[in-house]
Each structure stands twice: as C-alpha cells, then as structure tokens.
Amino acid sequence: MQRFLRYAIAMSANIPLAFIAIWIWHDLFGLAMVWASPIATICMIAINYVLSRWAIRPHSTRII
C-alpha cells in the first residue's frame, strides 16, 4: 500500500510539473512553443521515470 501511495503522489504531480516545465522553457528561456513543448515533454519523461522508480522500486533495508 505504501508503494501505491507514493506512486499516486508522484503521478498527481505530473500536470503541475508539466505546466512548470512549459513555463520554464517558453517564458523563462524565451523559446518558441514549437521548441518548448518537445523539450518539456522530454523533461517530463525523465521526471516520470525517476518518480516511478522512486515510488515502485523496493527500498533496500540491507546494511552494507
């Protein structure tokens, strides 16, 4: 259940993070939307990968 809750939290952040990514590339850096949108999409793929691995991957409790 804990993994599901982490996944739900991570995925609920997708839309706000997508809006922020578009804002950064389009408004902050001044790129045209033709370029800002694909770059933001690539950023979102990377963010989704990292957040999904954080949420789903079992955390090791092993002490080295």
Residue frames relative to the residue before (quaternion, step in Angstrom):
aa qw qx qy qz dx dy dz
M 1.0000 0.0000 0.0000 0.0000 0.00 0.00 0.00
Q 0.6228 0.5555 -0.3444 0.4302 3.58 1.03 -0.74
R 0.6394 0.5198 -0.3251 0.4641 3.60 1.01 -0.77
F 0.6402 0.5245 -0.3241 0.4583 3.57 0.99 -0.82
L 0.6606 0.5023 -0.3132 0.4617 3.59 0.93 -0.84
R 0.6406 0.5035 -0.3275 0.4783 3.59 0.99 -0.77
Y 0.6460 0.5122 -0.3160 0.4695 3.58 1.01 -0.82
A 0.6510 0.5135 -0.3170 0.4604 3.61 0.92 -0.86
I 0.6486 0.5036 -0.3159 0.4754 3.59 0.97 -0.81
A 0.6680 0.5046 -0.3010 0.4567 3.57 0.90 -0.93
M 0.7130 0.4497 -0.2684 0.4662 3.59 0.88 -0.87
S 0.6169 0.5322 -0.3587 0.4556 3.60 1.12 -0.48
A 0.6238 0.5306 -0.3383 0.4635 3.58 1.22 -0.29
N 0.4499 0.7374 -0.4289 0.2643 3.62 1.23 -0.22
I 0.7025 0.4645 -0.2917 0.4536 3.61 0.70 -0.99
P 0.6703 0.4679 -0.3346 0.4688 3.64 0.80 -0.78
L 0.6536 0.5051 -0.3200 0.4639 3.60 0.99 -0.77
A 0.6227 0.5277 -0.3398 0.4673 3.60 1.06 -0.68
F 0.6468 0.5052 -0.3177 0.4748 3.59 0.96 -0.82
I 0.6558 0.5058 -0.3076 0.4685 3.57 0.98 -0.84
A 0.6432 0.5211 -0.3241 0.4579 3.59 0.98 -0.81
I 0.6452 0.4944 -0.3218 0.4855 3.60 0.96 -0.81
W 0.6492 0.5225 -0.3229 0.4487 3.59 0.91 -0.88
I 0.6490 0.5221 -0.3242 0.4485 3.58 0.93 -0.90
W 0.7459 0.4223 -0.2416 0.4549 3.58 0.70 -1.03
H 0.7315 0.4273 -0.2474 0.4702 3.59 0.94 -0.82
D 0.7940 0.3324 -0.1727 0.4789 3.58 0.65 -1.07
L 0.7179 0.4551 -0.2665 0.4544 3.57 0.84 -0.92
F 0.7749 0.3150 -0.1681 0.5216 3.59 0.88 -0.96
G 0.4415 -0.7459 0.4153 0.2762 3.58 1.26 -0.15
L 0.3757 0.7207 -0.5048 0.2909 3.59 1.12 0.47
A 0.5371 -0.5911 0.4837 0.3581 3.55 -1.17 0.58
M 0.6278 -0.5653 0.3835 0.3731 3.56 -1.15 0.64
V 0.5595 0.6038 -0.3828 0.4192 3.60 1.16 -0.56
W 0.7378 0.3644 -0.2107 0.5277 3.59 1.09 -0.70
A 0.6430 0.5575 -0.3311 0.4076 3.58 0.96 -0.79
S 0.6585 0.5367 -0.3150 0.4233 3.58 0.94 -0.84
P 0.6957 0.4410 -0.3077 0.4763 3.67 0.77 -0.82
I 0.6330 0.5175 -0.3409 0.4639 3.59 1.02 -0.71
A 0.6446 0.5066 -0.3150 0.4781 3.58 1.00 -0.80
T 0.6197 0.5402 -0.3359 0.4597 3.59 1.06 -0.72
I 0.6510 0.4981 -0.3091 0.4822 3.58 0.95 -0.84
C 0.6314 0.5199 -0.3277 0.4729 3.59 1.00 -0.79
M 0.6708 0.5007 -0.3016 0.4565 3.58 0.94 -0.85
I 0.5999 0.5378 -0.3636 0.4676 3.60 1.06 -0.64
A 0.6670 0.4928 -0.2985 0.4725 3.58 0.93 -0.88
I 0.6547 0.5071 -0.3121 0.4656 3.59 0.93 -0.87
N 0.6562 0.5090 -0.3114 0.4619 3.59 0.94 -0.87
Y 0.6291 0.5318 -0.3354 0.4571 3.57 1.00 -0.78
V 0.6871 0.4815 -0.2850 0.4635 3.58 0.84 -0.99
L 0.6931 0.4758 -0.2891 0.4578 3.59 0.84 -0.94
S 0.6438 0.5139 -0.3297 0.4611 3.60 1.01 -0.71
R 0.6466 0.4982 -0.3249 0.4777 3.58 0.98 -0.78
W 0.6328 0.5232 -0.3305 0.4654 3.58 1.01 -0.76
A 0.7181 0.4697 -0.2580 0.4440 3.58 0.90 -0.93
I 0.7859 0.3761 -0.1768 0.4580 3.59 0.83 -0.97
R 0.6353 0.5633 -0.3401 0.4043 3.56 0.95 -0.85
P 0.4387 -0.6857 0.5020 0.2923 3.60 -0.85 0.89
H 0.3652 -0.7290 0.5403 0.2079 3.53 -0.96 0.89
S 0.4296 -0.7132 0.5003 0.2379 3.52 -0.86 0.98
T 0.1926 -0.7683 0.6001 0.1114 3.54 -0.99 0.87
R 0.4250 0.7188 -0.4446 0.3242 3.54 1.31 0.14
I 0.2645 -0.7499 0.5871 0.1520 3.57 -0.97 0.87
I 0.2694 -0.7799 0.5480 0.1374 3.55 -0.76 1.05
